[in-house]
Amino acid sequence: MSATDSTRPHGYARYRLDGCRCLTCAVAVSTYDRKRAMAITAGTWKPFTDAAPVKEHLAALAAVGVHRKRIEALTGVSRETIASIQGLRSRPATKVRTETAELILSLDPQQTAPAAGTLIDATGSHRRIQALCCIGWTVLDQERLAGRAKGSLQQVLGQDRVTAAMAQAITALYDRLSMTPAPAGRSSTGAKQRAAERGWVPPLEWDDDTIDSPVAVSASEGEAAALQRFAEAFLSAEAEGLSRPQMAARFGMSVHAIKRRVTDVRALGLLPAVELSPCGTRAAYVRHLRRGELADEACRRANAEYQTTSQAVAA
């Protein structure tokens, strides 16, 4: 991601990871490097620090809806490292690199989280509500336990966008109930039956790191479903006029991965074929070169005209 496209706040991480050279980022790096050099000289440099405060800070970020994927995007710290600090791996981290701790601790929960009224994609909220229904929690149960008005979550299921505040409330409820089936009873049985009829999947089918991504598929769905879902999400994003970096942020993928995926789904006919420029245009001339073909006279003439025009403009 370029410095221009980055959503990271200005500071050390944006300078190191995105190449931003603004005054704020430069001062942050200069300050860090100076303190590090002084600590090494004084013999007080500690490359590792206690992971406990970082774990607590990650919990505070999660409480306002800032999870691993978002933290990775803002700091460059991998989701695997974050999960280890959170104690979600077989060998939880007890120590963490000082620079990693500083990057994570620099995130202000209130500033990092989207404003409560900001409209965001509702895919993750839909999946969480549906998954809880699969283990017996009715939509009415979920509204009551989340402290939301009757009918509010049912309304979310019919919307493409949801406020950040609502999404955070749904995520918090999901985190609390996803491993706890609802008490047995007529309502829970009915919730499970309706969920099964609609093809909804339970919490264990979803990866917490990708559940919000429109292109993600559940564990029981195959590669064909993944390709189809990507094609649909890609076409929708293009209709919105999103750039590739914006798509990358929404899908939780790199720009390069999106380009590869587009090639795959286009080859399967899931995306409209790109209409190639006809011979006699500079685009066709460039295409001939890339394919190692000999350009025809019309294409060479079009390229020569382009070069002449470009030189005239530059002059």
C-alpha positions in Angstrom: 0.0 0.0 0.0 1.3 3.5 -0.9 1.6 6.3 1.5 -1.2 8.1 -0.3 -3.6 5.1 0.0 -2.7 4.2 3.6 -5.3 4.4 6.3 -2.7 4.2 9.1 -2.4 7.2 11.4 0.7 9.3 10.7 3.7 8.2 12.8 6.3 5.5 13.1 4.4 2.7 11.4 3.2 4.8 8.4 6.8 6.0 7.8 8.3 2.5 8.0 5.5 0.5 6.3 4.0 2.9 3.8 6.9 5.2 3.0 5.2 8.4 4.2 7.8 11.2 4.5 5.6 13.9 6.0 7.0 15.9 8.9 4.8 14.1 11.5 6.1 10.7 10.4 9.7 11.8 10.1 9.7 13.3 13.6 8.2 10.1 15.0 10.9 7.9 13.4 13.6 10.3 14.4 12.5 10.3 18.0 12.3 6.5 18.1 15.7 6.0 16.5 17.3 8.6 18.9 15.8 6.9 22.0 16.9 3.5 20.8 20.4 4.7 20.1 20.6 6.3 23.6 19.2 3.2 25.3 21.8 1.0 23.5 24.6 3.3 24.5 23.4 3.4 28.2 22.9 -0.4 28.2 19.2 -0.1 28.9 17.9 -1.2 25.5 15.3 -4.0 25.9 14.3 -5.6 22.6 11.6 -7.6 24.3 8.9 -6.5 26.8 6.1 -8.1 28.8 3.1 -9.1 26.6 0.5 -8.6 29.3 -0.1 -4.8 28.8 -0.3 -5.4 25.1 -2.8 -8.2 25.6 -5.0 -5.8 27.7 -4.8 -3.1 25.1 -5.8 -5.6 22.4 -8.9 -6.4 24.5 -9.7 -2.7 24.7 -9.4 -2.4 21.0 -11.6 -5.4 20.4 -14.2 -3.9 22.8 -14.8 -1.1 20.3 -14.8 -3.3 17.2 -11.1 -3.1 16.2 -10.0 -6.6 15.6 -6.9 -8.4 14.2 -7.4 -7.6 10.5 -7.8 -3.9 11.2 -4.8 -3.8 13.6 -2.7 -5.6 11.1 -3.6 -3.0 8.4 -2.8 -0.1 10.8 0.4 -1.4 12.3 1.9 -4.0 10.0 1.9 -6.5 12.9 0.8 -9.9 11.5 -2.6 -11.4 12.6 -0.7 -14.5 13.7 1.5 -12.4 16.1 -1.6 -10.6 17.4 -3.4 -13.9 18.0 -0.4 -15.2 19.9 -0.3 -12.2 22.2 -4.0 -12.6 22.8 -3.4 -16.2 24.0 -5.3 -17.7 21.1 -2.5 -20.0 19.9 -1.0 -23.2 21.4 2.0 -21.3 22.6 0.7 -17.9 23.8 3.3 -15.1 23.8 4.6 -14.0 27.2 7.1 -11.6 25.7 6.8 -9.3 22.7 9.2 -7.2 20.7 9.4 -3.7 22.1 8.7 -2.1 18.7 5.7 -4.4 18.2 4.3 -3.5 21.6 4.8 0.2 20.8 3.0 -0.1 17.5 0.0 -1.8 19.1 -0.1 0.5 22.2 0.0 3.6 19.9 -3.5 2.8 18.7 -6.1 4.8 20.6 -9.3 2.7 20.8 -11.5 5.7 20.4 -9.7 7.3 17.5 -9.1 4.0 15.7 -12.6 2.8 15.8 -15.0 4.2 13.2 -17.4 6.8 14.4 -20.6 5.3 15.9 -22.8 6.6 13.0 -20.4 5.6 10.2 -22.1 3.2 7.8 -20.0 0.0 7.1 -20.6 -3.2 5.2 -23.1 -5.4 6.9 -21.7 -8.8 5.7 -20.1 -9.7 9.1 -23.1 -8.6 11.1 -25.4 -10.8 8.9 -23.1 -13.8 9.4 -22.9 -13.3 13.2 -26.6 -13.0 13.7 -27.2 -16.0 11.4 -24.5 -18.1 13.1 -26.0 -17.5 16.6 -29.4 -18.6 15.2 -27.8 -21.9 14.2 -26.9 -22.6 17.8 -30.4 -21.7 19.1 -30.3 -18.0 19.8 -33.4 -16.4 18.2 -33.0 -12.9 16.7 -35.3 -11.7 19.5 -33.0 -13.3 22.1 -30.0 -11.6 20.5 -31.8 -8.2 20.5 -32.6 -8.5 24.2 -29.1 -9.7 25.2 -27.4 -7.0 23.1 -29.6 -4.3 24.7 -31.1 -3.4 21.3 -34.7 -2.4 20.3 -37.1 -5.1 19.2 -36.8 -5.6 15.5 -33.5 -3.8 15.1 -31.4 -6.9 14.3 -34.1 -8.3 12.0 -33.8 -5.0 10.2 -30.0 -5.4 10.0 -30.5 -8.7 8.2 -32.3 -6.8 5.4 -29.7 -4.1 5.0 -26.4 -3.9 3.0 -25.0 -1.3 5.4 -25.0 -1.0 9.1 -23.8 1.6 11.6 -20.4 1.0 13.2 -22.1 1.1 16.6 -24.6 -1.6 15.7 -21.8 -3.7 14.1 -19.8 -3.4 17.3 -22.8 -4.4 19.5 -23.4 -7.5 17.3 -19.7 -8.4 17.3 -19.5 -8.1 21.1 -22.6 -10.4 21.5 -21.2 -12.9 19.0 -17.9 -13.0 20.9 -19.8 -13.7 24.1 -22.2 -16.4 22.8 -20.5 -18.1 19.8 -19.3 -21.0 21.9 -22.5 -21.2 24.1 -25.5 -22.9 22.6 -28.9 -21.5 23.7 -30.8 -23.3 26.5 -33.0 -26.1 25.1 -36.6 -25.2 24.4 -39.2 -24.6 21.7 -37.7 -21.2 20.7 -34.2 -22.5 20.3 -35.3 -25.5 18.4 -37.3 -23.3 16.0 -34.3 -21.0 15.6 -32.1 -23.9 14.6 -34.7 -25.2 12.1 -35.2 -21.9 10.4 -31.4 -21.4 10.2 -31.0 -24.8 8.6 -33.8 -24.2 6.1 -32.1 -20.9 5.0 -28.6 -22.5 4.7 -27.1 -20.5 7.5 -23.9 -21.9 9.1 -22.8 -22.0 12.8 -19.9 -20.0 14.4 -17.4 -22.9 14.1 -17.8 -22.6 10.3 -16.4 -19.1 10.3 -12.9 -17.8 10.8 -12.9 -14.8 13.1 -10.2 -13.1 10.9 -12.3 -13.3 7.7 -15.9 -13.3 8.8 -16.3 -9.6 7.8 -14.9 -10.0 4.4 -17.5 -10.2 1.6 -15.3 -12.6 -0.3 -14.8 -15.1 2.5 -16.6 -18.5 2.6 -17.4 -20.8 5.4 -15.4 -24.0 6.2 -18.1 -26.2 4.5 -18.1 -24.2 1.2 -15.6 -25.1 -1.5 -13.4 -23.3 -3.9 -16.2 -22.9 -6.5 -18.3 -21.0 -3.9 -15.3 -18.8 -3.1 -14.7 -17.9 -6.7 -18.4 -17.1 -7.2 -18.5 -15.0 -4.1 -15.4 -13.1 -5.1 -16.9 -12.4 -8.6 -20.1 -11.0 -7.0 -18.2 -8.9 -4.5 -15.8 -7.6 -7.1 -18.6 -6.5 -9.5 -20.4 -4.8 -6.7 -17.2 -2.9 -5.6 -16.6 -1.9 -9.2 -20.1 -0.6 -9.5 -19.5 1.6 -6.4 -16.4 2.9 -8.1 -13.9 1.6 -5.5 -10.2 1.6 -6.4 -8.1 -1.5 -6.0 -6.6 -0.3 -2.7 -10.1 0.3 -1.4 -11.2 -3.1 -2.5 -8.1 -4.6 -0.7 -9.2 -2.9 2.5 -12.8 -4.2 2.2 -11.9 -7.8 1.1 -8.9 -8.2 3.5 -6.7 -9.0 0.6 -3.6 -7.5 -1.0 -4.0 -5.6 -4.3 -1.8 -8.2 -6.0 -4.0 -11.1 -4.6 -7.1 -9.3 -6.0 -5.5 -9.1 -9.5 -4.7 -12.8 -9.4 -8.2 -13.7 -8.3 -9.7 -11.5 -11.0 -7.7 -13.4 -13.6 -8.9 -16.8 -12.2 -12.6 -15.8 -12.1 -12.4 -14.2 -15.5 -10.9 -17.4 -17.0 -14.0 -19.3 -15.6 -16.4 -16.8 -17.2 -17.6 -15.5 -13.9 -16.6 -12.0 -14.9 -17.2 -10.3 -18.2 -14.2 -10.6 -20.6 -12.1 -7.5 -21.0 -12.8 -6.0 -24.4 -9.4 -5.7 -26.2 -8.6 -2.5 -28.1 -8.5 -3.1 -31.8 -5.4 -2.9 -33.9 -4.6 0.6 -35.0 -4.4 1.8 -31.4 -1.5 2.3 -29.0 -3.1 -0.2 -26.5 -3.0 -2.8 -29.2 0.7 -1.9 -30.0 1.6 -2.4 -26.3 -0.3 -5.7 -26.3 1.7 -7.0 -29.3 4.9 -6.1 -27.4 3.9 -7.9 -24.2 3.0 -11.0 -26.2 6.3 -10.9 -28.1 4.4 -10.4 -31.4 5.4 -8.2 -34.3 3.2 -5.1 -34.3 1.4 -4.4 -37.6 1.7 -1.2 -39.5 -1.5 0.4 -38.1 -0.4 -0.2 -34.5 3.1 1.1 -35.1 1.6 4.3 -36.7 -0.7 4.7 -33.7 2.2 4.4 -31.3 4.3 6.9 -33.3 1.4 9.4 -33.1 1.2 8.8 -29.4 4.9 9.5 -28.9 4.7 12.6 -31.0 1.8 14.0 -29.1 3.4 13.2 -25.7 6.6 14.9 -26.7 4.7 18.0 -27.8 2.8 18.1 -24.5 6.0 17.7 -22.5 7.6 20.6 -24.5 
